Amino acid sequence: MPPCSRCAGALASVVQMPQHGEDGQPIVLEPCPACDAGAEAAGALLCRPAGGGTGSSRDREGSRLVTAWLKEAMAARGWIWRPRPMTVDQLPHYTGPRPLGAG
């Protein structure tokens, strides 16, 4: 994993967004224990223990923390989170090359 782009310290994770920035480079969000410990959502995500507990309540908690961190990280860069709820019927049709086989 690359070092933090802000402090060169160790990162907890790296998230590459599907969009590119104004410079044409991929948008990368980095939760850093040193840089983000004071941020509300990032701090909560970084302090969340990895072990202990199982089941859907842990999944929901993790999902809520990751979503809150993404919103916080995006807002810090001047972006806004716009959820797009979709049903299966609203998903775009596949227009890529013909699949090579069954799978």
N, C-alpha and C positions, 0 to 999 in steps of 0.2 A: 504494500500500500504506500502511496506517496506521502511525503510529510505535509503537514499543514501549510497552506500557502501564506498564512498570516504570521505564524511564529516558528515554523519549521519543526514543530513538535509532532508527536505521534497522534494520529487520528483514530477516532473510534470507528469511523466508517467513511465511505465516499459515495455520494449519490449523484449520478449523471442524469440530468433532465433530458427529455426528448427534444427540447428546443436548443437553438444556438443563440448566443449573445450577439450584440451589435458588431462585435469584432469577428463574427463568423465561427468562433470557437464554441465547443460544447459548454453548456452551463453546468458547473459542478458545485455541489453544496457539500460542505465538510463539517460535520460536528466534531469539534476539537475540545477535549477536556480542559485545556488551559484557556483557550479563547472564549469558549461559550459557557463556562461554568456559571457565570453570573446571569446569563439569559434565562428567562423563566422556562420556556418550553424545552430548549436545548439542555439546560441544567437538569430538568426532570427526566429527560430521556437518557442523559449520560449517567445519572445516578440510579437508574432503574436496575435492580439486580437481575442478572441473567438467569439465575436458577430459582427454584422454589415455586411451587404452584403449577398447575397444569389446567388445561381446558379452555373453554371459550372465553371465560372472564379474563384470563391472561392475554388471549389473542385480542380481545376488544381493548384492553388497557394499552397494549403495545401499539395497536393501530391508532388509537386516540393520541398517544404521545408522538408517534411519527408524524401524523397529520398536523398536530400543533407545531411541531418543530419545523416542518416544511413551510407552513404559513409564516412562521416567525422569520425563518431564513430568507424567504422570498421578500417579505416586507422590508427587511433590512437592506435589500438591494433595489428597492423601489418597485417591486413586482406585486401583483395581487393574485390571490388564489381564487379561481372561479371554477367551482365544481360544476361538472356537466353530468347530471344523472342520466343514465342511459338504460334502455331496455334492450334486449337482444335484437328486437326489430329495428332499433335505431343505430346499431353498429354498421359501419361501412362494409360494403361487399368486398370480398377479396378480389383484387385485380392483378395479382402478381403472376409469375410464370406458372405453368401447369405443374402440379406436384409430380415428383418422380416415381411415386409408388404409394402404397397404402402404409399408414403408420399411425 
